[in-house]
């Protein structure tokens, strides 16, 4: 079946929207106050939502330029959304980040420059006493990408131990496909306690489960998944730290660190993802983003994977 990135994007967005609750879930435990009406926790609570899009384009062209240069054209589009609702006892928050971009350089084929799908959900209970300081929390996180990715310098399958010699990727000359939609995809669920020591900072610690999904059998060896299995499942603990700080009227800094400890790999370093974004709002339309992401997963690579990007583009508010 041919691959369609737009269809994949719509499928992920629909799944996310279907999962959004319209009120506090009736099956979840609560501590009712007999002096309050049964719906007092949500009767006055409203959803606070935002949805912004951004389009970034950069171009460079040279002709008879003595100092040299490479003609290039890049295009990136992104969509960021968030919605939250706070009642007397329950707080719900959902975020979605989508991005896809390509770059075309002289004498090279079009390459992917940015590709991101990330969905997060958080349900937090605000109780009394101990549970007022340390709030019981259910959280979920999904991370994958839209389009195929390639290795351009070498063939990574030939360096992996235990690769099936019949793998069709063996012997391919670069570029070699190494990823696609949900290959890989990681899903993490956790239940634990959230502590907010400062207004912009939130810390969470709890037990967790993590699934690494690789839909393409050929790619599984690159992500530590058995060739005969669709998913590698792990159980353990998770620590998460979130910072959302308005540094000035036009500068906002957001940082999120997620660390996962697998119980069957206590001798190995934990998996970690650290996302950082500094947003500079030039005016109502023009924004600049400085992004830095560090990822470590020893099942994928023994090196720390790093991505950094600076983008200037036109942003628009949809919600």
Buried (B, 14 or more C-beta within 10 A) or exposed (E): EEEEBEEBBEEBBEEBEEEEEEBBEEEEEBEEEEEEEEEBBBEEBEEEEEBBBBBBBBEEEEEEEEEEEEEBBBBBBBBBBBBBBBBBBBBBBBBBBBBBBBBBBEEEEEBBBBBBBBBBBBBBBBBEEEBEEBBBBBBBBBBBBBBBBEBEEEBBBEEEEEBBEEBEBBEBEEBBBBBBBBBBBBBBBBBBBBBBEEEEBBBBBBEBBBBBBBBBBBBBBBBBBEBEEBBBEBEBBBBBBBBBEEEEEEEBBBBBBBBBBBEEBEEEEBBBBBBBBBBBBEEEEEBBBBBBBBBBBBBBBEEEEEEEBEBBBEBEEEE
